[in-house]
Amino acid sequence: MIGIVPGKLGEDAEKTKAALAERLGITQEAINRKLQASWVKDDLFVPIAYLGKNQANIDYSDLPGVLRKQEKARVYPLGEAAAHLSGYIREATAEEIAGRSDHLYGPGDLIGRAGSEQVYEDVLRGRDGKRISIVDATGKTREILAESAPVNGRDVRLTIDADLQISLYEAIREDAGTAVALQPKTGEILALVSSPAYDPNAFITGMSDEQWDAWNLNPDKPFLNRFTKLYSPGSAFKPITAAAGLELGVSYAEKTREIKGLRWSKDSSWGSYYVTRVKDSPKVNLREALLYSDNIYFAQEALEIGADAFLKETGKFLSNVNPNMTYPFPKASLSNHGIKNEIQLADSGYGQGEVVMTPLHLALAYTPFLNDGVLIPPVLDYQEGDAVGSSGISVISADTAKLIQSMLADVVNNPGGTGYGAKIKGIELAGKTGTAELKNKKEQKGQENGWLVTFDTAESKLLIAIMVEGVEGRGGSGYVVKKARPVLEEYYSK
């Protein structure tokens, strides 16, 4: 820690502060703000910045009033890889101090500003000790009138697998995207990744204006937490529509639809609106529709199911995000205000329309396919024993779950499947890709977000959902499959 004792700055205080600012890579104004705090006195040490590793050997001995102190500091060992999960701490503002009814904060105290630091602030923060005493003119204590011991904050232990967190981040660090990993039997969250990111340690050690601007002005928004953002799941939603149809008796594995061409519109009431697909197959059954990701098949399936039944059955997959989980996530939604017309219903059948989910919601929605139809709630706070994963709810039958799982295995293992690029020798994987297009008009070409949800079927050790923004012109969801493969290879090689 580098700080200043104001009364020892000497006659050329401004020159000293300017030199210190240059060596720390901060502005002189930032130093002045620290020195202008209401509690500052001439003989007190005023913390200015923690030193990063690259600053440890800088010499400050020639600067009067500038002192170096050894001090414990919060360190984020995963750095950028877990930035949005860990968050960071910063000095509490006057408004934050005044706004706390518990009166635990004072000038110079640190407070959680993002991520887990903010979510678990009241758990992590301890209480300062206090002493009221009578001292004589020399400063010697004569009598202690009242005293309270300091209380340490409590530890927070999460279910995150550090190696997997880093691996997933490295896979998408050059992209704008997000990834979630689960233990699908227990619901334990193994990774929560958002990219691009920032280094939370910089908020402890201090950062230059150039670094702040590089992050703050980046159009890909490194401070945006994408794993808590709602996205259209696109075709990754199709297994849920398929499961709903099977449960309602509307569909069965070999149910065949005759579809002509690459575009389809129900009738003239749709005007110029139509649904498209990428593979022209005159006859398509349910298994093939998932294998080739046929939008038209699932649009027709949703229409046959009907709006009310569709909302009820598919809504079951969104209903069990654990209300007791401390870390907040927005609610997934199938529609803003109900399904208004057939076009919206058709689009919803293949994960577009107004369907929005976080990557965590989507990953959880696949857990019934590995658990005989039981949807498993998420767990982020580490727990001991059988309590983990014990509160799942049944959303589909075991038979439906097994059938969907076998179809998703085809998506990865059949050379014609959209997820074939994720196939790894010796590992039994299943999954589904998706590409969600964002646009205002049918005729436009919009941004495409690519998805992959995949899991192993033999041991059910891992389920991951990865989304990358802006995959148009880069292979669509196939780009995401390529990103995921090294992560899967590394994980299953251990």
Residue pairs with C-beta under 8 A, 6 or more apart in sequence:
1 47
1 49
1 50
1 51
1 68
1 69
1 70
1 71
1 73
2 20
2 24
2 47
2 48
2 49
2 50
2 51
2 60
2 66
2 67
2 68
2 69
3 45
3 46
3 47
3 48
3 66
3 67
3 69
4 17
4 20
4 31
4 34
4 35
4 45
4 46
4 48
4 65
4 66
4 67
5 42
5 43
5 44
5 45
5 46
5 65
5 67
6 13
6 35
6 40
6 41
6 42
6 44
6 46
6 65
7 41
7 42
7 43
7 65
8 64
8 65
9 16
9 17
9 64
9 65
10 16
10 64
10 65
13 65
14 28
16 63
16 64
16 65
16 66
17 28
17 31
17 32
18 28
19 63
20 31
20 48
20 60
20 63
20 66
21 27
21 28
21 30
21 31
23 55
23 58
23 60
24 48
24 49
24 55
24 206
25 206
25 207
25 208
25 209
25 210
25 211
26 49
26 206
26 207
26 208
26 209
27 209
31 48
34 40
34 46
34 47
34 48
35 46
37 46
37 107
37 108
38 107
39 106
39 107
39 108
40 46
45 67
45 69
47 108
48 206
49 205
49 206
50 71
50 73
50 204
50 205
50 206
51 58
51 68
51 205
52 201
52 202
52 205
52 206
55 205
60 66
60 68
73 204
73 205
74 89
74 110
74 204
75 201
75 204
76 82
76 83
76 86
76 88
76 199
76 200
76 201
76 204
77 162
78 86
78 162
78 165
78 166
79 199
79 200
79 201
80 169
80 173
80 197
80 198
80 199
81 165
81 166
81 169
81 170
81 193
81 197
82 160
82 162
82 165
82 169
82 192
82 193
83 115
83 194
83 197
83 198
83 199
83 200
83 222
84 114
84 115
84 192
84 193
84 194
84 197
84 225
84 226
84 227
85 115
85 116
85 158
85 160
85 165
85 192
85 193
85 227
86 115
86 116
86 117
86 200
87 112
87 113
87 114
87 115
87 116
87 117
87 118
87 119
87 200
88 112
88 113
88 114
88 115
88 117
88 200
88 203
88 204
89 110
89 111
89 112
89 113
89 117
89 203
89 204
90 110
90 111
90 113
90 203
91 108
91 109
91 110
91 111
92 105
92 109
92 110
92 111
96 105
96 111
97 105
97 106
97 107
97 109
104 125
104 127
104 128
105 111
106 128
111 121
111 125
112 118
112 119
112 120
112 121
112 124
113 203
114 223
114 225
115 200
115 225
116 156
116 158
116 327
117 124
119 326
119 327
119 328
120 156
120 326
123 153
123 154
123 156
124 153
124 154
124 156
125 153
126 150
126 151
126 152
126 153
127 148
127 150
127 151
128 150
129 147
129 148
129 149
129 150
130 146
130 147
130 148
131 144
131 146
131 147
131 148
132 144
132 145
132 146
132 147
133 141
133 142
133 143
133 144
133 145
134 141
134 142
134 143
134 145
135 141
135 142
136 142
156 381
157 381
157 382
158 189
158 380
158 381
158 382
159 183
159 188
159 189
159 190
159 379
159 380
159 381
159 382
160 189
160 190
160 191
160 192
160 380
161 181
161 190
161 191
164 181
164 190
164 191
164 462
164 487
164 491
165 190
165 191
165 192
165 193
167 486
167 487
167 490
167 491
168 179
168 181
168 191
168 193
168 464
168 466
168 487
169 179
169 193
169 195
169 197
171 179
171 466
171 483
171 484
171 486
171 487
172 178
172 179
172 193
172 195
172 466
172 468
172 483
173 195
173 196
173 197
174 195
175 195
175 468
175 469
175 470
175 483
176 195
176 196
176 220
176 221
176 226
176 468
176 469
176 470
177 194
177 195
177 226
177 466
177 467
177 468
177 469
177 480
178 193
178 194
178 195
178 226
178 227
178 229
178 359
178 466
178 467
179 191
179 193
179 227
179 359
179 464
179 465
179 466
179 467
180 189
180 191
180 192
180 193
180 227
180 358
180 359
180 360
180 362
180 363
180 464
180 465
181 189
181 190
181 191
181 363
181 462
181 463
181 464
182 188
182 189
182 190
182 363
182 364
182 367
182 376
182 378
182 462
182 463
182 464
183 190
183 461
183 462
183 463
184 366
184 367
184 370
184 371
184 376
184 455
184 460
184 462
184 463
185 370
185 371
185 376
185 389
185 460
186 376
186 379
186 388
186 389
187 322
187 364
187 367
187 376
187 377
187 378
187 379
187 388
187 389
187 392
188 378
188 379
188 380
188 382
188 388
188 389
189 360
189 378
189 379
189 380
190 462
191 464
192 227
192 360
193 227
194 224
194 225
194 226
194 227
195 226
196 218
196 220
196 221
196 222
197 222
198 215
198 222
198 223
202 211
215 222
215 223
216 223
226 359
226 467
227 358
227 359
227 360
228 328
228 329
228 330
228 358
229 330
229 358
230 330
230 332
230 333
230 356
230 357
230 358
231 356
231 357
231 358
231 359
231 436
231 449
231 467
232 351
232 352
232 355
232 356
232 436
232 438
232 449
233 351
233 355
233 356
233 357
233 362
233 434
233 436
233 451
234 350
234 351
234 352
234 434
234 435
234 436
234 437
234 449
234 451
234 477
235 293
235 295
235 350
235 351
235 418
235 432
235 433
235 434
235 435
235 436
235 451
235 477
236 351
236 362
236 432
236 433
236 434
236 451
236 452
236 453
236 465
237 350
237 351
237 355
237 357
237 362
237 434
238 289
238 290
238 293
238 298
238 349
238 350
238 351
238 432
238 434
239 290
239 366
239 369
239 404
239 407
239 408
239 432
240 314
240 317
240 365
241 298
241 301
241 302
241 305
241 310
241 314
241 349
241 350
241 351
242 251
242 286
242 289
242 290
242 298
242 301
242 404
242 407
243 313
243 317
243 368
243 369
243 396
243 400
243 401
243 404
244 250
244 305
244 309
244 310
244 313
244 314
245 251
245 286
245 301
245 304
245 305
246 252
246 396
246 400
246 403
246 404
247 313
247 396
247 397
247 400
248 305
248 309
248 313
250 301
250 304
250 305
251 286
251 301
252 286
253 285
253 286
253 287
253 403
253 407
254 285
254 286
254 287
255 285
255 286
256 283
256 284
256 285
257 283
257 284
257 285
257 289
257 296
257 297
257 300
258 282
258 283
259 277
259 281
259 282
259 283
259 284
259 294
259 296
259 297
259 300
260 282
261 280
262 276
262 277
262 278
262 280
263 274
263 275
263 276
264 274
264 275
264 276
264 277
264 296
264 299
264 300
265 273
265 274
265 275
266 303
266 342
266 346
269 342
270 342
270 343
272 442
273 343
273 442
274 442
275 295
275 296
275 299
275 346
275 347
275 350
276 295
276 296
277 292
277 293
277 294
277 295
277 296
277 297
278 292
278 293
279 292
279 294
281 288
281 292
281 294
284 292
284 294
284 297
286 297
286 407
287 407
287 410
288 294
289 297
289 298
289 301
290 407
290 408
290 410
290 411
290 432
291 407
291 410
291 411
291 414
291 416
291 417
291 418
292 416
292 417
292 418
293 418
293 432
293 433
293 434
295 350
298 349
298 350
299 346
299 347
299 349
299 350
300 346
300 349
301 349
302 310
302 345
302 346
302 348
302 349
302 350
303 342
303 345
303 346
303 349
305 313
305 349
306 345
307 338
307 339
307 345
310 334
310 339
310 345
310 348
310 349
311 334
311 335
311 338
311 339
314 334
314 348
315 334
316 375
316 393
316 395
316 396
317 364
317 365
317 368
317 375
317 395
318 331
318 332
318 333
318 334
318 357
318 361
318 365
319 375
319 393
319 395
320 364
320 375
320 376
320 377
320 392
320 393
320 395
321 329
321 331
321 332
321 360
321 361
321 364
321 377
321 378
322 377
322 378
322 379
322 391
325 377
325 378
325 379
325 380
325 381
326 380
326 381
327 380
329 358
329 360
329 361
330 358
332 356
332 357
332 358
332 361
333 354
333 355
333 356
333 357
334 348
334 354
334 355
335 344
335 348
335 353
335 354
335 355
336 354
339 345
339 348
339 353
344 353
344 354
345 353
346 353
347 353
348 354
348 355
351 434
351 436
352 436
352 437
357 365
359 465
359 466
359 467
360 378
360 465
362 451
362 453
362 465
363 453
363 463
363 464
363 465
364 375
364 376
364 377
364 378
365 375
366 453
366 455
366 463
366 465
367 374
367 375
367 376
367 392
367 463
368 374
368 375
368 395
368 396
368 401
369 401
369 404
369 405
369 408
369 430
369 455
370 401
370 405
370 455
370 457
370 460
370 463
371 392
371 401
372 398
372 401
372 402
373 394
373 395
373 396
373 397
373 398
373 400
373 401
374 392
374 393
374 394
374 395
375 392
375 393
375 394
375 395
376 389
376 392
377 389
377 391
377 392
379 388
379 389
405 430
405 457
406 430
408 430
408 431
408 432
409 428
409 429
409 430
409 457
410 417
411 417
411 418
411 419
411 420
411 430
411 431
411 432
411 433
412 419
412 420
412 422
412 423
412 429
412 430
412 431
412 454
413 420
413 423
413 429
414 420
418 432
418 433
418 477
418 478
419 431
419 432
419 433
419 452
419 454
419 481
421 478
421 481
421 482
421 485
422 429
422 431
422 452
422 454
422 481
422 484
422 485
422 488
423 429
424 485
424 488
424 489
424 492
427 456
427 458
427 488
427 492
428 456
428 457
428 458
429 454
429 455
429 456
429 457
429 488
430 454
430 455
430 456
430 457
431 452
431 453
431 454
431 455
432 451
432 452
432 453
432 454
433 450
433 451
433 452
433 477
433 478
433 480
433 481
434 450
434 451
434 452
434 453
434 477
435 448
435 449
435 450
435 451
435 471
435 476
435 477
436 448
436 449
436 451
437 445
437 446
437 447
437 448
438 446
438 447
438 448
438 449
439 445
439 446
439 447
440 446
445 472
447 469
447 470
447 472
448 470
448 471
448 472
448 476
449 467
449 468
449 469
449 470
449 471
450 467
450 468
450 471
450 476
450 477
450 478
450 479
450 480
451 465
451 466
451 467
451 477
451 480
452 464
452 465
452 466
452 477
452 480
452 481
452 484
453 463
453 464
453 465
453 466
454 463
454 464
454 484
454 488
455 462
455 463
455 464
456 462
456 492
462 491
462 492
464 484
464 487
464 488
466 480
466 483
466 484
467 480
468 479
468 480
468 483
471 477
471 479
471 480
475 482
